[in-house]
Amino acid sequence: MAETIDILNMAEKKKTIKTKKAAVKPKAVKAAKEKEPKKKVALKKVQLMIEIPEKAKEAVPAAEAPEEARGARKAYLYAVGRRKEAIAQVRLIKNGSGKVTVNNRELENYFGSPVLREIVTAAIETVGQNNKLDISAKVSGGGLRGQAEAVRLGVSRALLLLNPVFRKSLRRHGYLTRDSRMKERKKPGLKRARRAPQWQKR
């Protein structure tokens, strides 16, 4: 008897499941019909999104110009050079006459030594642009020698922005190498970094 009751219960459950499925089917069909126009709207939105950037490119071509082209329009080229404790912020001004100013002073007034003046203008002379560009440098920290070499490094880096072809000649002279040497620290028990106290026999 128990087996027959179980079989009857299973049959009733199957019937209820079938009726539920039948009830669900029309809803699913309605939902599918409602989704179809939404898909079409979504496709239209995608098409609009694809077309907008193309119109924007036609309207504003300068906005997507490469960085080199945008940098070429500037009146000057900027670079930073460092040496020891000195930091030099250098501007290479285009269409110049070879004028060099350091901290708003002329080169001869700031660097009294001709050796230091040669160091400042060495990079621009090796490239042959000394009569076509002006140099304006803002220097701080360190001594005069370190400041002169910092300006030279800044000028060399700015020249690369002007024309990458200059790299070979500047690299050959060592003007693009950042000299990382600093003053060695004093050691305890010594007079300087390596100078020991003088030995006395008596």
HELIX and SHEET records of a PDB file:
HELIX    1   1 ALA A    2  ALA A   59  1                                  58    
HELIX    2   2 PRO A   61  GLU A   64  5                                   4    
HELIX    3   3 GLU A   67  ALA A   72  1                                   6    
HELIX    4   4 LEU A  107  TYR A  110  1                                   4    
HELIX    5   5 PRO A  114  VAL A  127  1                                  14    
HELIX    6   6 LEU A  144  LEU A  162  1                                  19    
HELIX    7   7 PRO A  164  PHE A  166  5                                   3    
HELIX    8   8 ARG A  167  HIS A  173  1                                   7    
SHEET    1   A 5 TYR A  76  ARG A  83  0                                        
SHEET    2   A 5 ALA A  86  ILE A  93 -1                                        
SHEET    3   A 5 ASP A 134  SER A 140 -1                                        
SHEET    4   A 5 VAL A 100  VAL A 102  1                                        
SHEET    5   A 5 ARG A 105  GLU A 106 -1                                        
END                                                                             
